[in-house]
Amino acid sequence: MAQEIADRRDIDFVIWEQMKAEEILTNEKFSDFNKKTCEMIITEARKLAIKEALPTLAEGDREGVCFEDGKVKVPKCFHKVHELILEGEWQNLQVPVEMGGQGAPPFVATAAAEYFMGANWSLYSYAAMGNGTAEMIELYGTEEQKKKYIKRLTSGEWGGTMLLTESEAGSDVGALTTMAKKNDDGTYTLTGNKIFITNGEFDLVENIIHPVLARIEGAPVGTKGISLFIVPKYFVNDDGSLGDRNDIVCTGVEEKHGIHASATCSMGLGAKGECIGYLLGEKNKGMRIMFHMMNGARMATGLQALAYASSAYMLAVNYARERIQGRDLSDFGNHEAPSVPIIKHPDVRRNLMWMKSHLDGMRSFFYYMTMCGTKAVIAEKEEEKEMANDMFELLTPLIKDFLSVKGHEICIQAMQIYGGAGYTMDYPVEQYARDCKITSVFEGTSGIQAMDLLGRKLGMKKGGVFMAFMGEIQKTVAQAKEVEATKDFAEKVEAAVNRLGEIAMHLGKKALSLEFKTAFAHSLPFLYAMSDTVMAWMLLWRASVAAPKMEKAGKKDRAFYEGQLKTADFFINSILPETMGKMNAIEIATSAAIEMPDEGFGGL
Ligand SMILES: Cc1cc2nc3c(=O)[nH]c(=O)nc-3n(C[C@H](O)[C@H](O)[C@H](O)COP(=O)(O)OP(=O)(O)OC[C@H]3O[C@@H](n4cnc5c(N)ncnc54)[C@H](O)[C@@H]3O)c2cc1C
């Protein structure tokens, strides 16, 4: 049987039953799509991902990328599958038709991308990263820039990147030193060095378009003086043909813990003094443009982690069904009793439940965010648009960091289910764990997401957005209270969300007081407590959709729906109490981490 990478029944449940995606399809923007076509697209994406992309996962990992004379070769097995992805235009499903994409509803693109990322994220990202570059040009570029670059980026014919990081400017992008000097013809000459650039150079495309952050000579220090430039690897002539090579080169690739098949490049700009860039948007407004792109990139990173976790979970649950080891606990002492699959052991079941409850909550949360992103654009009423946009903004640090961190933990727990085999490279779970670790680092580390939540997001509209978020949970709680099977869960989720409100107020006040450092030392635990509450909300929502359907469901569906109730039960009764404990700790808000003398950390 082919390895499964995501639970299709669960994806369908979230899309059609929980999120009621058919309502979105009534919008004229998606008039070319109906439920059947959407399902077909997801089915085909799954087929291609499992049949063609998945077999390149381990091979790509072992071979890695090869750097020689400024060129980067991707694993050999990537070439054919990359072509197949581009032929089917799988990389641009949700890109608007005017930009050369297919204009599919974003939830369809999410499902397809979950399959491709779970099969081989490194491979898929070579095809898909051009979309982010194209979107920036669409929003801020001149007509000429749009005509030159967009369609060849979204078609995957050319690659796209994001050049922010420098050796002294990582989390603090404002410290960057790459300089841009204006030329008489209006172009700019750039000089500097960037590091850790994903897909900065690779041999699957004929050209790469680099968006580069740099400071124009004389611009203010910090983020206020940063501009964004389009720096093509090869210049593009007016007729669209490729011209000379630009002075931007890859100077090396990183050896890494995971994503070995993804090229992480150091890039030298202007070693010969001839790196030409074109200003994108207004000067000194580069960070604003980049932030726009970063929201999308942070969502994509959350999905990347979800996809790894989903694949690792599918492997673990199937392994647990097949691996025979030990007797059933009720046969303890009976040496004649047969050995059983490990899925029969209570602790293995607990672990699978821990993984599944997080994974289900994460998937629902991701689709909720996808829907918010969609409604923020297509909703008819202004207040609906605003609400969707507010939720999207508030919850972006959670989708980025919580999914990354829990996704990684799920992969680690999948290794645990495999026992010793999970620690070997004979099985793919250890690769998923290695590959997943990067998600809590790039696109803003955990610490940076937590600062964003406490420092910027909690206070949006004087706390009104956070209140509206609590109101959304309360709506689900009210509905779940009407159903006998979910009433008890609803009361517990209600208690958690009320407590979260108190803690948010408490920490928010502290962040504005003289004890602000202590508040920020608790910002990541707060992000996790809030994320746990979101998980409980999502699982309660799932359970309240499933409960009324159980009676009339056939055997398979009945097990699925019952699974929703059991999963909510598990999370709400065994994880949410831990979350209440985390909230108590945040309320105490010890200042120990701040007051600790630097020498007290030891090791001197
Ligand atoms: C595989 C890979 C691919 C990447 N791809 C790209 C890419 O395509 N384009 C690109 O521009 N960059 C890319 N990056 C860079 C990545 O975004 C940075 O590594 C990341 O933002 C962290 O920066 P840093 O490594 O300099 O760590 P630092 O900024 O030095 O951070 C070190 C630690 O300190 C913490 N920290 C730092 N400042 C603060 C603060 N103010 N408050 C609280 N905590 C703080 C961080 O959370 C982290 O734990 C990539 C990195 C890797 C490893």
The ligand as an SDF file (V2000), in Angstrom:
LIG
                    3D

 53 58  0  0  0  0  0  0  0  0999 V2000
   17.4870   26.9620    6.2870 C   0  0  0  0  0  0  0  0  0  0  0  0
   17.2980   28.4430    6.3820 C   0  0  0  0  0  0  0  0  0  0  0  0
   16.6490   29.1130    5.3570 C   0  0  0  0  0  0  0  0  0  0  0  0
   16.4770   30.5090    5.4270 C   0  0  0  0  0  0  0  0  0  0  0  0
   15.8990   31.1840    4.3770 N   0  0  0  0  0  0  0  0  0  0  0  0
   15.9530   32.5440    4.3630 C   0  0  0  0  0  0  0  0  0  0  0  0
   15.5670   33.2760    3.1900 C   0  0  0  0  0  0  0  0  0  0  0  0
   15.1410   32.7170    2.1810 O   0  0  0  0  0  0  0  0  0  0  0  0
   15.6920   34.6310    3.2180 N   0  0  0  0  0  0  0  0  0  0  0  0
   16.1700   35.2980    4.3040 C   0  0  0  0  0  0  0  0  0  0  0  0
   16.2590   36.5160    4.2500 O   0  0  0  0  0  0  0  0  0  0  0  0
   16.5120   34.6330    5.4330 N   0  0  0  0  0  0  0  0  0  0  0  0
   16.4210   33.2810    5.4850 C   0  0  0  0  0  0  0  0  0  0  0  0
   16.8110   32.5930    6.6040 N   0  0  0  0  0  0  0  0  0  0  0  0
   17.2560   33.3430    7.7800 C   0  0  0  0  0  0  0  0  0  0  0  0
   16.2990   33.2570    8.9300 C   0  0  0  0  0  0  0  0  0  0  0  0
   15.1350   33.9900    8.6730 O   0  0  0  0  0  0  0  0  0  0  0  0
   17.0660   33.7240   10.1910 C   0  0  0  0  0  0  0  0  0  0  0  0
   17.9930   32.7030   10.4980 O   0  0  0  0  0  0  0  0  0  0  0  0
   16.1530   33.9930   11.3650 C   0  0  0  0  0  0  0  0  0  0  0  0
   15.3490   35.1050   11.1120 O   0  0  0  0  0  0  0  0  0  0  0  0
   16.9360   34.2390   12.6640 C   0  0  0  0  0  0  0  0  0  0  0  0
   17.9990   35.1160   12.4770 O   0  0  0  0  0  0  0  0  0  0  0  0
   19.4660   34.7080   13.0030 P   0  0  0  0  0  0  0  0  0  0  0  0
   19.7600   33.3670   12.4290 O   0  0  0  0  0  0  0  0  0  0  0  0
   20.3990   35.7980   12.6990 O   0  0  0  0  0  0  0  0  0  0  0  0
   19.3020   34.5290   14.5320 O   0  0  0  0  0  0  0  0  0  0  0  0
   19.4070   35.7330   15.6340 P   0  0  0  0  0  0  0  0  0  0  0  0
   18.6160   36.9010   15.1640 O   0  0  0  0  0  0  0  0  0  0  0  0
   20.8220   35.9270   15.9980 O   0  0  0  0  0  0  0  0  0  0  0  0
   18.6330   35.0560   16.8220 O   0  0  0  0  0  0  0  0  0  0  0  0
   19.2420   34.1200   17.7200 C   0  0  0  0  0  0  0  0  0  0  0  0
   18.2610   33.8510   18.8560 C   0  0  0  0  0  0  0  0  0  0  0  0
   18.0000   35.0570   19.5730 O   0  0  0  0  0  0  0  0  0  0  0  0
   16.6170   35.3520   19.6010 C   0  0  0  0  0  0  0  0  0  0  0  0
   16.4250   36.7820   19.4130 N   0  0  0  0  0  0  0  0  0  0  0  0
   17.0750   37.6090   18.5870 C   0  0  0  0  0  0  0  0  0  0  0  0
   16.6150   38.8620   18.7090 N   0  0  0  0  0  0  0  0  0  0  0  0
   15.6500   38.8320   19.6310 C   0  0  0  0  0  0  0  0  0  0  0  0
   14.8040   39.8170   20.2120 C   0  0  0  0  0  0  0  0  0  0  0  0
   14.8560   41.0870   19.8530 N   0  0  0  0  0  0  0  0  0  0  0  0
   13.9330   39.4200   21.1610 N   0  0  0  0  0  0  0  0  0  0  0  0
   13.8480   38.1280   21.5270 C   0  0  0  0  0  0  0  0  0  0  0  0
   14.6250   37.1670   21.0080 N   0  0  0  0  0  0  0  0  0  0  0  0
   15.5120   37.5060   20.0820 C   0  0  0  0  0  0  0  0  0  0  0  0
   15.9990   34.5560   18.4620 C   0  0  0  0  0  0  0  0  0  0  0  0
   14.6740   34.1980   18.7470 O   0  0  0  0  0  0  0  0  0  0  0  0
   16.9090   33.3310   18.3760 C   0  0  0  0  0  0  0  0  0  0  0  0
   16.4650   32.3470   19.2690 O   0  0  0  0  0  0  0  0  0  0  0  0
   16.9370   31.1990    6.5660 C   0  0  0  0  0  0  0  0  0  0  0  0
   17.5690   30.5080    7.5980 C   0  0  0  0  0  0  0  0  0  0  0  0
   17.7680   29.1530    7.5110 C   0  0  0  0  0  0  0  0  0  0  0  0
   18.5040   28.4560    8.6300 C   0  0  0  0  0  0  0  0  0  0  0  0
  1  2  1  0
  2  3  1  0
  2 52  2  0
  3  4  2  0
  4  5  1  0
  4 50  1  0
  5  6  2  0
  6  7  1  0
  6 13  1  0
  7  8  2  0
  7  9  1  0
  9 10  1  0
 10 11  2  0
 10 12  1  0
 12 13  2  0
 13 14  1  0
 14 15  1  0
 14 50  1  0
 15 16  1  0
 16 17  1  0
 16 18  1  0
 18 19  1  0
 18 20  1  0
 20 21  1  0
 20 22  1  0
 22 23  1  0
 23 24  1  0
 24 25  2  0
 24 26  1  0
 24 27  1  0
 27 28  1  0
 28 29  2  0
 28 30  1  0
 28 31  1  0
 31 32  1  0
 32 33  1  0
 33 34  1  0
 33 48  1  0
 34 35  1  0
 35 36  1  0
 35 46  1  0
 36 37  1  0
 36 45  1  0
 37 38  2  0
 38 39  1  0
 39 40  1  0
 39 45  2  0
 40 41  1  0
 40 42  2  0
 42 43  1  0
 43 44  2  0
 44 45  1  0
 46 47  1  0
 46 48  1  0
 48 49  1  0
 50 51  2  0
 51 52  1  0
 52 53  1  0
M  END
$$$$
